[in-house]
Amino acid sequence: MKAAGVYLSNHGLAPVTDATTVRVQHGETVATPGPFAETDEHLEGYFQLDCKTLDEAIGWAAKMPYAKGGSVEIRPMITYTQG
């Protein structure tokens, strides 16, 4: 993949048990531990942000349009080392 020039990066997502869900309700940011819902839905895309703390990530997630009327799920990235 690297030789073909199609490889950009890869990151695994931490388990849903490590997720934090952010919603904006009545103008207030509400952050709850855990995934947004128990469902058969799959992640179809993501924003990769470099935040130093969970609180910083929650602040940015609350600014995303998806947090109003829906939810944004925050998960830490897993980084792999080459062996």
N, C-alpha and C positions, 0 to 999 in steps of 0.2 A: 504494500500500500504506500509506503514511504517512497519507494523507487518510482512508483507510478504518479506521485505527486497529488494523490487524493487524500492522504492522511493529514488531518489538522491536529487533533488531540483526542484523547479519550479519558473519560472520568466515569467512575461508577457512582451511583447515588447511595448514600447511607440508607439503611433500612427505614421503612416508614415509622418504626418505633422511635427514630431520632428526629422525626419531622416536627415542625412548628407551623401551625396554620394561622394566617393573618386575614382578618376581615375588617372592613371599615363599616361600622353600623352607627347611623345617626351622627356621623362626623367623628366618632371615637374609634381609635384603633384598638382592636381586641386580638390578642395573641394567645392561642391555646396550644398546649403540648399535644402532639400527635397528628396523624394524617387528617385531611379534610373530611373524609368519609370512608366507611368500609364499602368498597364497591369493586366491580370488575373492570372499571375504567383503567386506561393506561396513560402514562405520561406521554404526551406527543411533542413536547418542546419545553425548553427551559431558558431562563436567563441565568447567565453565570456572572455573579458579582463577587468582587474581592472585598469582603467586609471583615473587619477585625473582631467584631463581637456579634452575638445573636441580636442584641438590642439594635445595633446599626442595621442589620439585615431586616429586622422587623420594620424599622423606619422607612427603608427603601421599598419594601413590599407593600406597605400601606399607601404608597404613592402610585402604585400600578393600577390601571383601570380595572383589572380583574378582581381587586380586593373589594370594590364597591358592587354589591349585588351578587358576589361570588366569593371566591377565596383564592389565596396564594399560599402554596405550601412551600416552606423553607426546609431544605435538607443540606447537611454538610456534604462536601465532595470527598470521595475517597481518592487518595493519590497512590499511585503504584510506583514502585521502584523497579528498574530493570535489573534482572539477576543474571 
